[in-house]
C-alpha cells in the first residue's frame, strides 16, 4: 500500500504514462447475499444478469480483490476536535483493511477550507478550528483525485465526519452526479452531531438531527448487513447527505462514537470490499442522462446490493 496526494494542479507523482479508459465503461461493485443474509462467494459472470435502462448487458466480472484507490475526506473543525486523535490513529487500519498492499490512499481535511495532506499523522497537526464543514467541496475534490486514477482500479471515497455540510460552494446534487459519472463508491463513517446542526442551503434536513438517519451503528452483525443496506437504499426520504451519497453509489454508512467502534466500522467496510464482485460493461445505449441499473442473480432467494444507476455524459 502507498499514500498518494496531489498538488493544486492535480498532478500525481506516478511513473509511466497515464492509463486512459473509455468514459462509457460502467463499473458496478456488487454484494450478493443468500436468503439467510450471508455473503455468497464464488459466483461467475454467467450467474448475473445486468440491465441498463431495461436492456440486458454483456458484463465482465472480477472479484473485488482488484487494486483500489481510496480518498479519505475527514472533517477537522471545532465540532469534532476530540475525535481527531483517534481518527488519525485509525489511519493505519484504513490503509491495511481498505487499501491493502496494492492500494493507495489520499487524505483530504475539511473545515472552513479543503486541504490535501500527506498522511493521517498530519491530521493531528491541522488546527481543528472554524465552524464550517465543507463536506461537499471536499467530496468533489476527492472525486477529482480519484477519476485521475486508472479505470482498472476500484475508486473509493470515504467520509469521516458529521452528516452535514456548511459553507460549500458546490451542491449535493453535483457531488452525487460527479461520483456516479466517475465510478466512485462512497462510504461514510459518521460522527454524532452535538447541539444545533450547522446545515448549508445545499442540504436541507428540516431541523432534524441526521445522526440516526440512514446507515447503521458500528459492530452490527454481518448477517444483518443486507437489512441495513436495504434501509440505506431509502435514504432519499431521510435527506441525510451521507445516506443519499452512499445509497446512490452502492456504499455504506456506519455510525461510531469510540475508537473501537471506528476500527470495527473500517473492518466491516473491508469485508464488503473483499467479498464483492466488480461487474463492468459498455452500455449498448449511449443516450445522455441518468441510466438505471438492475442486477439479477440466478441463486434462489439471493439478494444483491449495488449502485442503482449512473449519469452518462453527453459529450
Secondary structure, DSSP 8 states (H G I E B T S, - for coil): -EE----TT-----SS------TTEEEEEEEEE-TTS-B-----GGGEEEEETTEE---EEEETTS-EEEEEEEE-SGGGGGGHHHHHHTHHHHIIIII-TT-EEEEEEESSSEEEES-GGGGGGS----S-B-HHHHHHHHHHHHHTS-TTSEEEEEEEE-S--BS-SS-HHHHHHHHHHTTEEEEEEE----SS----TTS--TT---TTSSSEETT--GGGHHHHHHHHTTHHHHT-HHHHHHHHHT--EEE--SHHHHHHHHHHHHHHHHH-EEEEEE-S---SEEEEEEEEESSTT-EEEE--EEEE---
